[in-house]
Amino acid sequence: MDTGLRHTVLLQPRVWRPGSPEEAWSLKHTFGTDGVYISGGTLLRTQWESGAAAVPAHLIDLSAIGGISGISAAAGHMTIGALTLLAALRKDSSIALHFPLLTEAVRSIAAPSIRNLGTIGGNAVSSAGDAIPALLVYGAELAMYDGGRTTDVPIADWLTDGGSCPPSNRQSPPHQLLLQIKLPFARSGDSAKGDGGNGHPLPQPAKRFGAFHKIGRREAFTPSVVTAAVSGGLAKDGRIHGLRIAAGGGQTVPRRLTEAESVLEGKRPEPDALAALYEAVLAQYKPCGDSFADADYRRTTAANVIAASLWREAGGARVEEEASCC
Ligand SMILES: Cc1cc2nc3c(=O)[nH]c(=O)nc-3n(C[C@H](O)[C@H](O)[C@H](O)COP(=O)(O)OP(=O)(O)OC[C@H]3O[C@@H](n4cnc5c(N)ncnc54)[C@H](O)[C@@H]3O)c2cc1C
């Protein structure tokens, strides 16, 4: 056995179980890079086993912190505790009703045994989780605790390097602890900012549409080559409004593709417009490649899946609307 491997196998991290965010943050502050927050441990474990990260000297187990697990509704939004298991999220009927792309995204993650341990918080904070594109199109906010106060940060802002390949030593902002994820309810044809999140005012949509797709190298239980989420509204005249598109997959930090959104905003999902959207995705999306799928393959796959989703979802919604109108 080589010395590095023996060291990893024999290393027994000390496990701490803080009972509050304050205590957890204080431990992290004390240990610095020698201490790591752990929720389900399913991602960390793969990193230790592959050698992508060293087993730390101190594990700060978040599972004893009260009040940051479970799903609830409040005025204007739903709240998902960071420790909520992926399995629980997948089965939640309110999430399925209001945020179906998130249900679909979680369904595509790993397998039941992993979803019974892994949390949505660990997925979001990893910066490469397959749930992130769905969180991006829903305008999710992360309630981050920094030792003094809790701040709600739009996930699109928190992913400051969205669309890039993370450097190998990427870390979340120092010591920050994710407590909750907040998902704003869509108001009839509007978002909290009075637009689609891209500066375009929204008329009342006749239909809302949305889709989430994960493309892997096999049908299920597979790492993602591309994950893409689209959502928007279709006005009575067949024009798309409030379009949101997000893509990620593999090690690429997911991002909103706002330039691609603008190309189709206010247009009908017709072949010319979709061809322009396809080119815009190719231009804006810059995924990382690896030995399984290079960057060009991932970029082309993203453009294909996004254009096809919009053709199917928005085009289909328009046909349905026309059929029911007269
Ligand atoms: C076999 C297998 C298959 C997998 N397949 C997929 C897949 O298809 N798609 C996918 O997205 N993932 C996949 N994963 C990775 C993983 O299961 C998920 O990303 C899971 O959601 C991670 O959650 P966790 O609670 O286990 O995170 P952990 O492993 O506990 O933590 C992950 C990271 O987040 C940090 N962290 C955790 N919680 C917090 C918090 N509250 N505040 C601040 N930092 C925090 C940790 O320090 C760590 O850096 C797979 C894992 C395995 C083992």
The ligand as a Tripos MOL2 file, in Angstrom:
@<TRIPOS>MOLECULE
LIG
   53    58     1     0     0
SMALL
NO_CHARGES

@<TRIPOS>ATOM
      1 C1        -23.0160    6.6880   -5.8800 C.3       1 LIG1
      2 C2        -23.2760    8.1850   -5.8790 C.ar      1 LIG1
      3 C3        -24.0070    8.7320   -6.9200 C.ar      1 LIG1
      4 C4        -24.2440   10.1260   -6.9320 C.ar      1 LIG1
      5 N1        -24.9820   10.6390   -7.9730 N.ar      1 LIG1
      6 C5        -25.2460   11.9580   -7.9930 C.ar      1 LIG1
      7 C6        -26.0290   12.5200   -9.0510 C.ar      1 LIG1
      8 O1        -26.5140   11.8180   -9.9450 O.2       1 LIG1
      9 N2        -26.2510   13.8660   -9.0320 N.ar      1 LIG1
     10 C7        -25.7690   14.6770   -8.0410 C.ar      1 LIG1
     11 O2        -26.0180   15.8910   -8.0760 O.2       1 LIG1
     12 N3        -25.0440   14.1710   -7.0310 N.ar      1 LIG1
     13 C8        -24.7700   12.8430   -6.9660 C.ar      1 LIG1
     14 N4        -24.0180   12.3220   -5.9320 N.ar      1 LIG1
     15 C9        -23.4590   13.2460   -4.9220 C.3       1 LIG1
     16 C10       -24.3160   13.4370   -3.6620 C.3       1 LIG1
     17 O3        -25.0020   12.2620   -3.3050 O.3       1 LIG1
     18 C11       -25.3540   14.5660   -3.7630 C.3       1 LIG1
     19 O4        -24.7930   15.7070   -4.3660 O.3       1 LIG1
     20 C12       -25.9270   14.9260   -2.3690 C.3       1 LIG1
     21 O5        -27.0300   15.8030   -2.5260 O.3       1 LIG1
     22 C13       -24.8990   15.5880   -1.4630 C.3       1 LIG1
     23 O6        -25.5180   15.8210   -0.2070 O.3       1 LIG1
     24 P1        -24.8130   15.3940    1.1560 P.3       1 LIG1
     25 O7        -25.7320   15.7780    2.2460 O.co2     1 LIG1
     26 O8        -24.4240   13.9540    1.1360 O.co2     1 LIG1
     27 O9        -23.5310   16.3200    1.0920 O.3       1 LIG1
     28 P2        -22.1420   16.1270    1.8870 P.3       1 LIG1
     29 O10       -21.3320   15.0620    1.2170 O.co2     1 LIG1
     30 O11       -22.3650   15.9870    3.3360 O.co2     1 LIG1
     31 O12       -21.4830   17.5790    1.6090 O.3       1 LIG1
     32 C14       -21.2280   18.0270    0.3090 C.3       1 LIG1
     33 C15       -20.5000   19.3850    0.3990 C.3       1 LIG1
     34 O13       -21.3720   20.3740    0.9090 O.3       1 LIG1
     35 C16       -20.8560   20.9090    2.1490 C.3       1 LIG1
     36 N5        -22.0570   21.0620    2.9830 N.ar      1 LIG1
     37 C17       -23.0000   20.1230    3.2440 C.ar      1 LIG1
     38 N6        -24.0230   20.6600    3.9000 N.ar      1 LIG1
     39 C18       -23.7230   21.9730    4.0770 C.ar      1 LIG1
     40 C19       -24.3970   23.0770    4.6840 C.ar      1 LIG1
     41 N7        -25.6220   22.9450    5.2360 N.pl3     1 LIG1
     42 N8        -23.7860   24.2910    4.6850 N.ar      1 LIG1
     43 C20       -22.5660   24.4650    4.1180 C.ar      1 LIG1
     44 N9        -21.8830   23.4570    3.5240 N.ar      1 LIG1
     45 C21       -22.4630   22.2310    3.5030 C.ar      1 LIG1
     46 C22       -19.8500   19.9070    2.6520 C.3       1 LIG1
     47 O14       -18.8410   20.5180    3.4340 O.3       1 LIG1
     48 C23       -19.3020   19.3740    1.3360 C.3       1 LIG1
     49 O15       -18.3380   20.2790    0.8170 O.3       1 LIG1
     50 C24       -23.7600   10.9430   -5.8770 C.ar      1 LIG1
     51 C25       -23.0550   10.3670   -4.8250 C.ar      1 LIG1
     52 C26       -22.8120    9.0020   -4.8170 C.ar      1 LIG1
     53 C27       -22.0600    8.3950   -3.6560 C.3       1 LIG1
@<TRIPOS>BOND
     1     1     2 1
     2     2     3 ar
     3     2    52 ar
     4     3     4 ar
     5     4     5 ar
     6     4    50 ar
     7     5     6 ar
     8     6     7 ar
     9     6    13 1
    10     7     8 2
    11     7     9 ar
    12     9    10 ar
    13    10    11 2
    14    10    12 ar
    15    12    13 ar
    16    13    14 ar
    17    14    15 1
    18    14    50 ar
    19    15    16 1
    20    16    17 1
    21    16    18 1
    22    18    19 1
    23    18    20 1
    24    20    21 1
    25    20    22 1
    26    22    23 1
    27    23    24 1
    28    24    25 2
    29    24    26 1
    30    24    27 1
    31    27    28 1
    32    28    29 2
    33    28    30 1
    34    28    31 1
    35    31    32 1
    36    32    33 1
    37    33    34 1
    38    33    48 1
    39    34    35 1
    40    35    36 1
    41    35    46 1
    42    36    37 ar
    43    36    45 ar
    44    37    38 ar
    45    38    39 ar
    46    39    40 ar
    47    39    45 ar
    48    40    41 1
    49    40    42 ar
    50    42    43 ar
    51    43    44 ar
    52    44    45 ar
    53    46    47 1
    54    46    48 1
    55    48    49 1
    56    50    51 ar
    57    51    52 ar
    58    52    53 1
@<TRIPOS>SUBSTRUCTURE
     1 LIG1         1 GROUP 0 **** ****
